[in-house]
Amino acid sequence: MKMLTIPFSTKSENRRFGSEASNDCIPAGKDMPMYNLSQQVKLGGAPIANADSGSARIPLRARTIAWALAVASVPFLGAFGISIPQQAAAGEATEYPTNALTAPKREWAASFRWENDSFGGTDRYYTDGIALGVSHTGPSWMDPVANWLPWGEGRRTVGYDFAQAMFTPSDKDRSVPDPTDRPYAGILAVGLTLHVEKPHDYHGLKFITGVVGPWAGAEDIQNAVHDLRGLDKAQGWDYQLHNEPIFNFAYEYRHKFQLAGQREGWSLEALPLAGGWLGNMLTQGQIGGVARFGYNMPDDFGPTLVRGMDFMPPPRRDPQRRPKSDWGFSVYGGVLANLVLRDITLDGNTFKDSPSVDKEWFVPAAGVGMSVGNRRFQVSFAHVFWGKEFEGQNDYSKFGALVFSYFF
């Protein structure tokens, strides 16, 4: 009997605490204002009850938190072993039996990713993300973990990456930031990812650790870049989130449908996906998909983002099959629906008072892009539209994502 996992997920960022934030600026040297918990709790603009009574607010919040945690845990139940027995299809069990048998030698990939809102003509919110990664297939020290997972059989790839992300408000000229605007925040993190592929299925499990706050170096990097480009510096970095270690897990599942054509020629593919994040940096779920069309497209599972897996495994190569051309290209588009339960860059520090805003629980996203490459390298660019992430946000975010990968 074969265990068939049922993955699910969501994704997003934000949370609401206490009463609405004041529009007054916070003078330097003063503590952040404490919210008055006696104010009315509102849903859809109508008061429900006074928080002092405790009669309506506590049960509602308890039910909301319990429901949210249950939704966030679904992908990880699927990832770590909650599964349904199902008879394997004939021949499926031997096509990708174990990592050692299907990867006689290691295939390596080195990748660089740069995401920046200057590609969208803006300089606010999620303003920059950069990542470096290296990965390899074949036997690895992660094999005992993969052997334990219900979906661990298949072509295995272990990835290591280093990433930085920075977030700023829309008004960066204020030395004391607007408390209703997105807080200044920087994240510096390292990631370890286990990718497992079968012919039409992908599972990715990632562990992320690092720091949010001044130690992430976001202020220094942004100031250096603005100096080089002759741009004004942001004035409110003194009010960024405090230093805090981050620990996060991420899981993602994808399935590939060949809709038309053959991969070695012209073809059309659909890749639905679902996943989730769990940790003090980000707790969210997401569901969506990617469709792509092209010629001699790589045998992989499509693009991703810094706020995703960072990098996907290198394309699979069949030495017995040689396409007519070594070159290929594709155009693609995708959509995401994110359910955000916690985002430290919006909700603020976990254990200290810090700037924060009332986040949106549901955040849609979409993107379009193109990719070109051959057996040795691949380059892709995508233009991404990210929905409003907090209450009062003037417009959605938009940024470009540029990725270079070299295979060896």
Secondary structure, 3 states (H helix, E strand, C coil): CEEEECCCCCCCCCECCCCCCCCCCCCCCCCCCCCCCCCEEEECCEEEEECCCCCCHHHHHHHHHHHHHHHHHHHHHHHCCCEEEECCCCCHHHHCCCHHHHCCCCCEEEEEEEEEHHHHCCCCEEEEEEEEEEEEECCCCCHHHHHHCCCCCCEEEEEEEEEEEEEECCCCCCCCCCCCCCCCEEEEEEEEEEEEECCCEEEEEEEEEEEECHHHCHHHHHHHHHHHHCCCCCCCHHHCCCCEEEEEEEEEEEECEEEEECCCCEEEEEEEEEEEEEECCEEEEEEEEEEEEEECCCCCCCCCCCCCCCCCCCCCCCCCCCCCCCCEEEEEEEEEEEEEEEEHHHHCCCCCCCCCCEECCEEEEEEEEEEEECCCEEEEEEEEEECCCECCCCCCEEEEEEEEEEEC
